Amino acid sequence: MTASTHRFRKVLGLIPIISLALWSSTCHQVAACGDGLHKRSQPSATPPPGAPNRQLEWGDLNIIHTTDSHGWLLVSEYSQPDPQCRTVCPSASSPCENSVGNLCRCQTTPNVDSSNPPRYVVSSRLISSPPKLGRFRFFLAHDLSCFSAAHQGDLHDGNGLSDAEPSVHPGTPRGTTTSKIFTRVPYDILAIGKAFLESILLCKPSLLRYVSTNENEIDITTTLTMTGNHELYDLEIAQQMHDQFAPSWKGSYLTTNVNITTSGTSVPLGSRYRKLVTEQGRKVTAFGIIFHFTGNANGTIVQPPSELVLEPWFKEAIHDKPDLFLLAGHMGVRDPDWKLVLDSIRAIHPEVPVIILGGHYHIRDCQQLDDRSMSLASGRYMETLGWMSLSGLDQPEQKPKFTRRYLDANRVTYEFHAGEKFDTIEGVQTSAELTKAAEEFDIHHRLGIAPHSFFGYRVPSTSKESLSYLFTGPDGVFETVVKNRERSNPMLGIIHTTAMRADLYKGNFTSNDQYITMPFDNSFQYVPDVPRKTAEEVLGILNAGGPVRNKAQLRRLRRDFETGAGIPRDQNFHLGHDVNEHYLAWIRLQSEDHHHHQQHTFMSEGSDSQTTQTSYGYVTKDQCPGYGDDVIHTPLPIVDQTEYVATAIPQDSDLIDVVFDSFTAKFILEALNEARLLTISTLNSSPAHLNRNYTMEKDVKEYNTVKANEVLGIYAQSKWNN
């Protein structure tokens, strides 16, 4: 089907290079190479081996969506989920160089200063494949937790562009600069979440015309923003969101089930909900809901969604019939609380379409709770661009048609679906702002040159190519950087394997890579003078179940994906600590289920792409009809890992200092106390020092002054500059 190119009037999206970002306007000059503007891609980038193979399906309403960006507005030298490129890149010979892909960005040579320009903040003219074109209405929701400060983040905790802010601007929350850059875009919906930058672009055919016709104005009038749990870990941050951030969005910052106590009174952190009417008279009722989170700071209240739906104000808000309900929030799409909200709506409006946009678990996922709704989650780290279309809004008596697609967020994808170059002056200016921030924060400063790559879950933890071994090996990070030389006791250094958030690649290791690989500023703590026999039991207790537990989890996840079952609820769920466990089980499931012939069969059926080469990436299985992935991939390799790894315990000392990341202190203490009892059971008598429990107050002490997000940089400077 012949695609027709359309231009958009206003800037609608900021999309970093691995990320989302598509849309700009034609009131801004569209820049091709002949316009004297540089393409916004990495000069060191090479085309990704995979490419889109079919056009998007457009409907009456079309949605662009991303989740869990974690500060990825700038690229590193590699991207998730396919960082296997090992090509040394040629230098850019002209602004129009053809190396524009960025799914697999290549490593620069060690003697080259790798100052990576920012990801795309792309403008856009998009190609619409349907012959029937109408006007477009856009909503854009961005999970923009730029002011949050916690263990995991939205626009922070994962990239130097956001996380380095306090070191350059003392007293300034992480992500302040990036949030200002985001305000260049006229968002219609911003959703702030725990680990989730969710961008939603809803494109309703309204004011588009062919390139050859006069351009008309796009209706972009209202912005909605929603809260998430990372704004709630710290009362000071939550107060700032209430006092400064929410007012700037003039009622569009949605915190449906979150309150804050101010001046002795509990009030909504932002707005409960928002009702919109488009130029064409379409009525939209929107909510921003966070999952049943219990780790919030004193002074804030998160109301469980199960209680929210019983509130008189909520029942009143959903009483009037709109053309569409939009539920955007920081919850996995299989969280059963979504169904509670949907059921409350269905009791009054059984036929109104409902769109649910979730995230939190870093996965691509889709399901339909009924035949008039669709729920979508779109990956993490701005590597996935989620697409949803809805048709049939003008025939409410008929069931609507939904489609979804998971796009690899890179320039090859953008150009395939946009059909031609789409850089604009506005986009280039925004890219320049990101570049300026990166230079100010000095995040591309080289700390060392890694001799080879280190992987999180692609190799066994005992492999010299493992991040776990990098930390726990005889000349590793624990021994070189963490060890307190003033302590005479040997150290048992323990770390959770998910503390290392991303693979570390051969070549230049920069300040930005340090934030990407290990973003959290946790301290190192210890329990001193632990009997060696007790210390020897701790790691085994922490990893009880090991691969057996992984297999059980995989079976459970398979059942959940095949049946649409909800997410198990335990302490980790309510604290938001089950993200990595869920993501790794999802990756493991893809590897187990993959069949190459199915992929190649799909490629040959109605494909516009000429490539049959597959690269590492996601192979998505969800609950929605058809095939969701826009690019065909081979699933990522994965090796079962234990949850914790540790340094070796020497045999020449009876007392050991047990050292750990402060985030895991509670679990280490539980394991120590279990090990203590196990030690007592093997002795004829019970020594006095084993007769009481280890406690946080009496036994846990600060081990040194170094932070977890500093150790790799210190190690690189010490070991990788010879």
Buried (B, 14 or more C-beta within 10 A) or exposed (E): EEBBBBBBBBBBBBBBBBBBBBBBBBBBBBBBBEBEBBBBBBBBBBBBBBBBBBBBBBBBBBBBBBBBBBBBBBBBBBBBBBBBBEEEBEEBEEBEBEBBBBBBBBBBEBEBEBBBBBBBBBBBBBBBBBEEBBBBBBBBBBBBBBBBBBBBBBBBBBBBBBBBBBEEBEEEBBBBBBBEBBBBBBBBBBBBBBBBBBBBBBBBBBBBBEEEEEBBEBBBBBBBBBBBBBBBBBBEBBBBBBEEBBEEBEBBBBBBBBBBBBEEEEEBBBBBBBEBEBBBEBBBBBBBBBBBBEBBBEBBBBBBBEEBBEBEEBEEBBEEEBBBBBBBBBBBBBBBBBBBBBEBBBEEBEEBBBBBBBBBBBBBBBBBBEEBBBBBBBBBBBBBBBBBBBBBBEEBEEEBBBBBBBBBBBBBBBBBBBBEBBBBBBBBEBBBBBBEBBEEBBBBBBBBBBEEBBBBBBBBBEBEBBBBBBBBBEEBBBBBBBBBEEBEBBBBBBBBBBBBBBBBBBBBBBBBBBBBBBBBBBBBBBBBBBBBBBBBBBBBBBBEEBEEBBBEBBEEBBEBBEEBEBBEBEEEBBEBBBBBBBBBBBBBBBBEEBEEEEBEEBBEEEBEBEBEEBBBBBBBBBBBEEBBBBBBBBBBEBBBBBBBBBBEBEEEEEBBBBBBBBBBBEBBBBBBBBBBEBBBEEEEEEEEEBEEEBEEEEBBEEBBEBBBBBBBBBBBBBBBEE
